[in-house]
Amino acid sequence: MSSLGMSLSGWLNRPYLDLGPAPEQVPNHTAALGIDCRSLFDGENTPWFWSSLNPSFREALIAETGLSAYDVSDPTRLAPELRTERWQHLCTLLEGGFTRLSVEEQVKVARLLNRMCFFRYVRDLIPPEAVDRAGDGPAHAALAWLRCAAGYKLWMEDAEPSYSLDEFERITKIAPPGLARINPLYQMVVQNVKHRNDVEATEYWQERHHRAILEAEPDLDRHDFLMAISRSHRVGGFVPQMRRDRAGTVREMDLAEDYARQMDFGTELQRAYARELLYPVRESRIKEALWLQDLDTALERAVVHRDAHPLDSRVWVHCGEVRIERDEPEEALHCFREAARLAPPGGDIARYMAGQCHEYLDDLPSALDAYLGALRVDPLGYSSAEGALRVAKAVGSGTARWAERAVAELTERGSQTPQEKAGGTDAYRNLPAPETDAHRDLTAPESTATAPQPADDSQEPTA
């Protein structure tokens, strides 16, 4: 077994490290990376898969595996002896001059680099003028979208102050009809919800987004149309949710799921496309049930989601969150520990939440271990440092002196997680509870109020 396979994280996520093969049943984000490889290296005409991780994923992967030799921010900097044939091919394309490639080839290269979480590299690789050329054709619009998407991802982690939603808006104004225009319109809806909580703007952009899909339907492949209309209804669920309309939210989510399930036909690649779209639908339906305070349905959906993707750390985090809402700390602990084993992504969150469960169950030494484990993955995790300090003092551990210093330094830095900056990624927690006779406060219980929220790895909203 190679060094990449000596750790579970390296085995599951090998394509991110050297574009080598991945095992079966990998999480969707890793499968999507494999699809992009087929597009660039094998010349296949593949659809755009939407699973996408955050910039910090690469750092977390190195932290989890200890494979520091693969810690590069520029793919051409990976040592030659560590490169697979595909990685070398990518380097050859980049070293030969990105601008010398056709626009279609540039799109394939940039799409793969974004999928590998080289967002800074992509942001610098594609010039800002690309946005002004989005009207030159679908490929130019796609290239502009990829640059904006890279900027947005970096901005989410406080790494790109120059990014503005205006970039996507500029594309919507000049991109040709079809997916070239639909995709940036989708981002206008998502980001107005997640970062502005502006119901009027959300409604305005959603109407334009949905209309663009219907107008493009005659020219879209059936799978692309179903993908677009499903995503439209899923993000459209935010509008009634923001207005506390239970029935309207459920209606939109039912339509989103129905269209997603209609995609399950055709070739192996088309069916993979359908499975990839169904993932965020299931995720959204779990959070919808939590917002509606239907904890039995939330658990049922979370278990189905987990069983469909047993090697994905994120589905175990969702299960753990549902168990927390159901006041089932022992079951939640099991979920968070499994998530930590499969991480990244979310290893810091899973360990932090495991620490919370251990505290609740009065197992303070295990809680301390969990908080310290979270800090090994994310040294800037203020909540984890606070937890470590609190528990270390309670058990009389010598680590309390270090934890006290860590908390002080993070306080001085004004440490803030990207999720706090964004207002939280679990939209259901930030929007008004639905009208109901049996109102229940859905904010996190006091013991988890400062817990970091899971990253929006799929770049998909959750109604």
FILODREN-852419 format. One record per atom (N, C-alpha, C): residue in one letter; x, y, z. Coordinates in steps of 0.05 Angstrom, whole numbers, plus 5000, padded with zeros to 4 digits. Example, Ala and Ser with C-alpha at 12.3 -4.5 7.8 and 13.67 -1.06 7.14 Angstrom:
// FILODREN-852419
a526448865156/a524649105156/a526449345156/s525749555142/s527349795143/s525850015157/
//
This chain:
// FILODREN-852419
m501749765000/m500050005000/m501850255000/s501150454983/s502650694982/s502250865006/s503851075010/s503551245033/s500851385033/l499751425009/l497151555007/l494951385018/g495251125018/g493250945028/g493650855057/m495750955069/m496350875097/m494551015117/s493151225108/s491151345126/s488451335112/l486351315128/l483651305116/l483151555099/s483851785110/s483452035095/s484852035068/g487351945068/g488851935044/g487751745023/w486751515033/w485451315016/w482951425003/l481251555019/l478751665010/l479051894991/n481152054996/n481352314982/n483852324963/r484852094955/r487352094940/r487252274915/p484952294900/p484952464876/p485752754882/y485152854905/y485853134912/y488853164915/l490152944922/l493052964928/l494752914903/d493952724886/d495652674862/d494052594837/l491352634838/l489552554816/l489752254810/g490452104831/g490451814828/g487651694831/p487351434830/p484751304831/p483551324859/a480851324860/a479451324885/a477951064889/p477450984914/p475950734918/p473050764910/e471550554911/e468750564904/e467150694927/q464850794921/q463050924940/q464251164954/v466051304941/v467151544952/v464951754954/p465351964971/p463452184973/p463052314945/n460852444942/n460152574916/n462352774907/h463452924926/h465453124917/h467852994905/t468652754914/t470952614903/t470152484876/a467752384875/a466752274849/a466652484828/a465852734835/a465652954816/a468453024806/l470453004823/l473153054814/l473952854793/g473152604797/g473752394777/g472452454750/i469952554751/i468552624727/i469952854712/d470953054726/d472453274713/d475053174701/c476252974713/c478652854701/c477952714675/r475752584674/r474852454649/r474352654627/s473352884635/s472853104616/s475453214605/l477353274622/l479753404613/l481753214600/f482152984613/f484252804604/f483352594583/d480752514585/d479752304567/d477952414544/g477452684545/g475852804524/g472952734524/e471852644547/e469052584548/e467352834551/n464952824540/n463153044542/n461453004568/t462453114590/t461153064616/t459553304625/p457453264640/p455953494651/p457453614674/w456553854682/w457753994705/w456553874731/f458253744747/f457453654773/f457853894792/w456153914813/w456154154829/w457454124856/s458053884865/s459353844891/s461953994891/s462354154912/s464754324914/s465454374943/l467954344949/l468954394976/l470054674979/n470854745004/n471855005010/n474855015008/p476155255006/p479055265004/p480555125026/s479555145050/s480955025073/s480954725073/f479454595054/f479454305053/f482254195049/r483754315031/r486454215026/r488154225051/e487954445066/e489554465091/e488654245111/a485954205113/a484954005131/a485853725122/l485953675096/l486753415086/l489753355094/i491353555091/i494153525099/i494353485129/a492753635145/a492853605174/a491953325182/e489853215168/e488852955176/e490752725167/t492052755145/t493752545134/t496652565142/g497552815148/g500352855154/g502152845129/l500952855105/l502452835080/l503353105071/s505253225086/s506053505081/s507353545053/a508353325041/a509653355015/a507553434994/y505053384999/y502953444980/y501653724986/d502753865005/d501654125013/d502654344994/v501254374971/v502054574951/v499654754944/s500055004939/s497955184931/s497955224900/d500055114888/d500355134859/d500954844849/p499254734832/p499654454825/p502254394811/t503554594799/t506054554786/t508354534806/r507754594831/r509854574852/r510054294865/l508254114858/l508453844869/l510953714858/a512453584875/a514953454867/a514353254844/p516053254824/p515653074800/p515352784808/e516852694828/e516652414835/e513952334848/l512452534856/l509852484868/l507552504849/r508052584825/r505952634805/r505152374791/t502552344788/t501452134771/t501552234742/e500852064723/e500752144695/e498752374691/r496452364704/r494452574701/r495452834713/w496752824736/w497753074748/w499853204730/q501553034718/q503653134700/q502353264676/h500253134666/h498853244643/h497753524649/l496553554673/l495553814682/l497754014683/c500053944694/c502254124696/c503254214668/t503254024650/t504154084623/t502354294610/l499754264614/l497854464604/l498254734616/l498754744642/l499054994656/l501755134648/e503854974647/e506455084641/e506755164612/g505055054595/g505055124567/g503755394561/g502355494582/g501055754578/g498055724577/f496655804599/f493755774601/f492355924578/t493256164572/t491956324551/t492356204523/r494256024520/r494655904494/r492555684488/l491255594509/l489155384506/l486655514494/s485055354481/s482455444472/s480755514496/v478655684493/v476955754515/v475655504527/e474955324510/e473655074520/e475654914537/e478154904529/e480154764545/e480754914571/q480755184570/q481155344594/q478955284614/v476455254605/v474255194622/v474654924636/k475454724621/k475954454632/k478154454653/v480354604647/v482554614666/v481754764691/a480354994688/a479555154711/a477455004728/r475754864715/r473754704729/r475054494747/l477054354735/l478454154751/l479954284774/l481254504769/l482754644790/l480954734813/n478654844806/n476754924827/n475854684843/r475354464829/r474454224843/r476654124862/m479154164855/m481354084872/m481954284894/c480254494895/c480454704916/c482854894912/f483854914888/f485955104882/f484655374874/f483055474891/f481455714884/f483155964881/r485156004897/r486956234894/r488356214867/y489255984860/y490655944835/y488856014812/v486355924813/v484455984791/v483756274790/r483356394814/r482756684815/r484856854801/d487356774805/d489656914793/d490056834764/l489356584757/l489756474730/l487956604709/i485456644717/i483456764698/i483357064703/p483957224683/p483957514688/p481257624693/p481057854707/p478457974713/p476858044688/e478258094666/e476858174642/e475157944631/a475557704641/a473957474632/a471057524637/v470357664659/v467557724665/v466357894644/d467858084633/d466858264613/d466458124586/r467657884583/r467357734558/r465357514560/a463757514582/a461757304586/a459657294564/g459357514550/g457357524528/g458357414502/d460957324501/d462057234476/d461256944469/g459956814488/g459056534483/g458956374508/p457756134507/p457455974532/p460155904545/a462255854530/a464855784542/a465956024556/h465856264544/h466856504557/h465256554583/a462656514582/a460956554606/a461656354628/a462256104620/a463055904639/a465755974652/l467556074636/l470256154647/l469856384667/a468156574660/a467656794679/a466356694704/w464556504702/w463156394725/w465256254743/l467156114732/l469055964748/l470856164763/r471556384751/r473156584765/r471556704789/c469056774783/c467356884805/c466956674827/a466456424819/a466056214839/a468556184857/a470856194845/a473356184861/a473556414880/g472856654871/g472856884888/g470956864911/y468556764905/y466456724926/y467456524947/k468556304938/k469556104958/k471656224976/l473556374964/l475656494980/l474456704999/w472556864989/w471257065006/w469856935030/m468756705026/m467356555048/m469256505071/e471856485065/e473856425085/e475756665090/d474656905085/d476157155090/d478757165075/a478857045051/a481357045036/a481257205010/e479057335004/e478757484980/e476957734984/p478057944995/p476458185000/p475458324975/s476658264952/s475858404928/s473258284916/y472458044925/y470157924913/y467658074920/s465758094900/s463158214904/s461158064888/l458658054899/l456557914885/l455958054858/d456858304855/d456558444830/d457858304807/e459858134813/e461157984791/e459257794778/f457757644794/f455757464783/f453557624769/e452757844780/e450658004768/e451458104740/r453958174737/r454958264711/r454658034690/i455157794698/i454957564680/i451957524672/t450157554691/t447357514685/t446357714663/k447557944661/k446658154643/k447658104614/i449857954611/i450957934584/i451257644574/a451057444592/a451357164584/a449157084564/p449756904546/p447756804527/p445656634542/p443256604531/p441256444544/p442156154548/g440956014567/g441655744573/g443055724600/l444655514604/l445955474629/l447955704635/a449055824614/a450956044617/a449656274633/r447156314630/r445756524645/r444356414670/i443456174669/i441956044691/i443756024716/n446255934711/n448055884734/n448756134750/p449456354738/p449956594754/p447356704767/l445056664754/l442556754766/l442056594792/y442656334791/y442456164815/y444056274838/q446556364832/q448156474853/q447056734864/m445756894847/m444457144857/m442357074878/v440856864874/v438856784893/v440156684919/v441956494916/v443256364939/v444556574957/q446156754945/q447756934961/q446057154974/n443857224961/n442057424974/n440657304998/v440357044999/v439256915022/v441356885044/k443556765036/k445556685056/k447056915069/h447557125053/h449257335064/h447857605067/r445457625057/r443957885060/r441257855073/n440257605073/n437657555085/n435557755075/d435657805049/d433958005036/d431757865020/v429357845032/v427157695019/v426357824992/e426258094991/e425358224966/e427358164944/a429958194950/a432058134929/a431957844922/t431657664941/t431557384936/t429257314917/e426857434922/e424557384906/e424957494877/y426157724875/y426757844849/y428557664832/w430757584844/w432657424829/w431557144824/q430057034842/q428856764838/q426956774814/e425356984812/e423457004789/e424957004763/r427157154762/r428757174737/r430156904732/h431156774753/h432456514751/h430556304739/h428156284751/h426256084742/h425356144714/r424956394707/r424056454680/r426156384659/a428656434666/a430856364648/a430956064642/i430255904662/i430255614658/i428055534639/l425655634643/l423355574626/l423855664598/e425055894594/e425555994567/e427655824553/a429455714568/a431655554555/a430855264552/e428655174563/e427954894563/e428054764535/p427054894513/p427154754487/p429954694477/d431854844487/d434654814477/d436454654497/l435354574520/l436854434540/l436554124537/d438753984542/d438653694546/d436653634569/r435253414567/r433253344587/r434453334615/h436753224618/h438053204644/h438753484654/d439753654636/d440453924645/d438054084653/f435854054639/f433454194647/f432454094674/l432353834678/l431453734704/l433253824727/m435853834721/m437753934741/m437154224748/a436854384728/a436354674732/a433754724746/i431654584738/i428954644750/i428854534778/s430254314784/s430354214811/s431754414829/r434054504820/r435554704836/r433954954840/s432355034820/s430755274822/s428655244844/h427255024844/h425254984865/h426554954893/r428954834894/r430254804920/r431055074931/v432355244914/v433055504924/v430555684927/g428555624910/g426055774912/g424555724939/g425255504952/g423955444978/g424755644999/f426855804994/f427656005013/f425556235015/v424256294993/v422356524993/v420056475012/p418556255009/p416456205029/p417556155057/q419956035059/q421155995085/q421656265099/m422656455084/m423256715096/m420656855104/r418456775091/r415856895098/r414256715118/r415656515129/r414456335149/r412056175138/d412156115113/d410055975099/d410755675098/r409555515116/r410155235117/r409455085091/a406855125083/a405854985060/a407455055035/g408155315031/g409655395008/g412355275007/t413655255030/t416355135032/t416254845024/v414354695036/v414154415030/v413554365000/r411754534989/r411054504961/r413554534943/e415154744948/e417554784932/e419554544935/m419854444960/m421754234964/m420753964952/d418053924952/d416953684939/d417653694909/l417253924897/l417853954869/l420853914863/a422554024880/a425453984877/a426153694877/e425053544896/e425753264898/e424553104875/d422153174867/d420853024845/d422453064819/y423253304813/y424853344788/y427553204790/a428753204813/a431353074817/a431052774812/r428952654822/r428552364818/r427952294789/q426852484774/q426252424746/q428752404729/m431052494740/m433552484725/m434752204724/d433752014739/d435051754742/d434451574718/f435651634695/f435351474671/f437851524653/g438251344634/g440351394614/g442851234620/t445151354612/t447751224615/t448751224644/e450951084648/e452151084675/e452851364684/l453951524665/l454651794672/l452251964678/q450051934663/q447652084669/q446352004695/r446551754702/r445451664728/r447151774751/a449751794746/a451551914767/a450852204770/y450252334748/y449352614749/y446752644766/a444952454762/a442452454778/a443052414808/r444752224814/r445452174842/r446752424855/e448452554839/e449752794850/e447853014856/l445753044840/l443753254845/l441953184869/l441452924872/l439652834894/l440952884921/y443652884922/y445052914948/y444153174962/p444453414949/p443653654963/p440653674968/v439053534951/v436153534956/v435553394983/r436853164987/r436453025012/r437453195036/e439753325032/e440753495053/e438853725060/s437653845039/s435754055043/s433253955057/r432353715050/r429953615062/r430253545091/i432653465099/i433253425127/i432853695143/k434053905132/k433954155145/k431154285144/e429754225123/e426954315121/e425354185144/a425753925149/a424253795170/a425053905197/l427553975201/l428454105226/l427054375229/w426954525208/w425654785209/w422654755216/l421454545205/l418654495210/l418154365237/q420354305251/q420154185278/q419153895277/d419453765254/d418553485251/d421053315254/l421753255279/l424253115284/l424252825276/d421952695275/d421852425266/d422452405236/t421252585221/t421852595192/t424752665187/a425752855203/a428552935199/a430452705204/l429952545224/l431552305229/l431352105207/e428952055198/e428451855177/e430051935152/r429952195145/r431352295121/r434352285125/a435252345149/a438152345155/a439252065153/v437751865162/v438651585161/v438851495132/v436851565116/v436851485087/v439251615073/h439751865080/h442052005068/h444651875076/r444851815101/r447351685112/r447751415098/d445651255095/d445950985084/d446650995054/a445951225041/a446551255013/a449451335008/h450751455029/h453451565027/h455051505052/p455451245059/p456651175085/p459451265089/l460951335068/l463751425071/l464051735070/d461751875071/d461852165070/d461552275098/s463552425108/s463452525135/s461052715139/r460252855118/r458153055122/r455452925129/v454852695118/v452252575124/v452152485153/w454352415165/w454452345193/w454152585211/v455152815202/v454753065216/v451753135217/h450453105194/h447553155193/h446052975212/c446752725212/c445452535231/c445952625260/g448352705266/g448952795293/g447353045300/e447053235282/e445553475287/e442653405294/v441553215278/v438753135283/v438553005310/r440452835317/r440352705344/r440552915366/i442153125362/i442353335382/i439653465385/e438253525363/e435653655365/e433653475379/r434053215377/r432253015390/r433052955419/d435053095429/d436053045456/d437052765460/e438652665440/e439752395441/e442752415440/p444052505461/p446952555460/p448652315455/e447952085465/e449551845460/e449551765431/e447151775419/e447051715390/e448451925374/a448152175382/a449552395368/a452552355370/l453552275393/l456452235396/l457452025376/h455951815373/h456751605354/h457051725326/c455151895318/c455152015292/c457552195288/f458052365308/f460352555306/f463052415306/r463252195321/r465752055321/r466251915294/e464151815282/e464451695255/e465151905235/a463952145237/a464552365219/a467452445222/a468552445246/a471352515250/a473152305238/r472352055239/r474051845226/r474251885196/l472051975184/l471951995155/l472852265144/a473252455162/a473952725154/a476752725141/p477252935125/p475653165119/p473653115097/p471753305094/p471453555107/p470053525134/g470153745150/g468653755175/g469853615199/g472453545198/g473653415221/g473653585246/d474153845243/d474154015266/d471354045278/i469354065261/i466554085271/i465753825285/a466353595272/a465553345284/a466853305311/r469353375314/r470753335340/r469653535360/y469153775352/y467953975370/y465353875381/m463653775363/m460953685371/m461153435388/a463153265382/a463553035399/a464353125427/g465953335429/g466753445455/g464253545470/q462453675456/q459953765468/q458353535480/c458153325464/c456753085473/c458052965498/h460752935497/h462152825520/h461652995545/e461653265541/e461153435564/e458353385576/y456453365558/y453653325567/y453453065582/l454952865573/l454852595585/l456752575609/d458052805616/d459852825639/d462352655637/d463252615612/d465852485607/d467852705599/l468852845619/l470453085614/l473153015601/p474552805610/p477152745597/p476852705566/s474652555559/s474252505530/s473452765516/a472052945530/a471253205518/a473853365513/l475653365531/l478153515527/l479753405503/d479853135501/d481253015478/d479953105452/a477253115452/a475853185428/a476353485420/y476353665439/y476853945434/y479653985424/l481553845436/l484353875427/l484653755399/g483253545393/g483253425366/g482153625346/a480053765353/a478953965335/a480954185329/l482454265350/l484454475346/l486854385330/r487454135329/r489554035312/r488954075283/v486354045276/v485454085249/v485054375242/d483854525261/d483354815257/d484454965282/p486955045281/p488155185304/p486755455310/l485155555292/l483755815297/l480855775307/g480255535315/g477455475324/g477055575352/y475855815354/y475455945380/y473655775398/s471455665387/s469655505403/s471055265415/s472855145399/s474254905409/s476254985431/a477555215427/a479455305448/a477955375473/e475655495471/e474055555495/e473255295509/g472455095494/g471654845505/g473954705519/a476354715506/a478654595518/a479354725544/l479254995545/l479855145570/l477855075592/r475355075585/r473255015605/r473654745617/v474054545600/v474254265610/v476954215624/a479054335613/a481754295626/a481754405654/k480454625659/k480154735686/k478554545704/a476454435693/a474654265709/a476054005717/v477853895700/v479153645707/v481953685719/g482753935721/g485353995732/g487653915715/s487253935688/s489353865669/s491354095666/g493854015662/g495954215657/g495554365631/t493954255613/t493454385587/t491854645590/a490754695614/a489154935618/a490855185613/r493355185621/r495055415617/r495355485587/w495855275572/w496055315543/w493355405531/a491155275539/a488555345528/a487755635535/e488555725559/e488056005567/e489456195549/r491956125542/r493456295524/r492256295496/a491356055487/a490156035460/a487656205458/v485956195479/v483456345478/v484056645478/a486056725494/a486857015494/a487757105467/e489456945454/e490557025428/e488357035407/l486456835407/l484356835388/l482357065393/t481957145418/t480357375425/t481557625414/e484157655417/e485557885407/e485457905377/r485457675364/r485357675335/r482557745325/g480557725343/g477757765334/g476957525317/s477857295325/s477457055308/s474457015303/q473856965278/q471056925270/q471056715248/t469356515251/t469156305231/t467856415206/p468456295183/p467056385158/p464056355161/q463156155176/q460256125178/q459056345194/e460456445215/e459456675230/e459356915212/k461356955196/k461457185178/k459057165159/a458456925150/a456256895130/a453556895143/g453456915169/g450856905183/g449956615187/g451856425184/g451156145188/g450356015162/t451155775158/t450555635133/t448055475135/d447055415159/d444555275162/d442355485162/a441255525138/a439355745135/a436955715154/y436155465158/y433755425174/y434055535203/r436555555212/r437055665239/r436755965239/n437156095216/n437256385215/n434756515206/l432856355196/l430356465186/l428156425207/p425956585206/p423856555226/p422656275226/a422056185250/a420755925253/a418055935239/p416955715229/p414355715215/p412155775235/e409955875225/e407655915241/e406555645251/t406355615277/t405355365288/t404355415316/d402455245323/d401255265350/d403255175371/a404954985364/a406854875383/a409654975376/h410055235380/h412655355372/h414955245389/r417155185375/r419555085388/r421955235378/d423555335396/d425855485388/d427955295376/l428655345351/l430455165337/l433355245338/t433955465353/t436755535355/t438155315371/a440755305367/a442255095381/a441955115411/p441754895425/p441554905454/p443955045466/e443655145490/e445755305502/e448555175501/s448554915505/s451054775506/s452454765479/t451054815456/t452254815430/t451955075416/a451255285430/a450655545417/a452955655402/t455455605410/t457755715396/t459055515377/a457655295373/a458855095355/a459055195327/p461355145314/p461555215285/p459655045269/q458555165248/q456655015231/q458154885208/p457054665198/p458454525176/p458654705151/a460954685138/a461354845114/a459454765092/d458754955075/d456854905053/d458554785030/d459554545033/d461454425015/d460354394987/s457654344985/s456554284959/s455754544944/q456254774957/q455455024945/q452555034940/e451054894955/e448154884952/e446754994977/p444455134973/p443055234996/p441455015009/t440555055033/t438954865047/t436455005057/a434154925046/a431655055053/a430654945080/
//
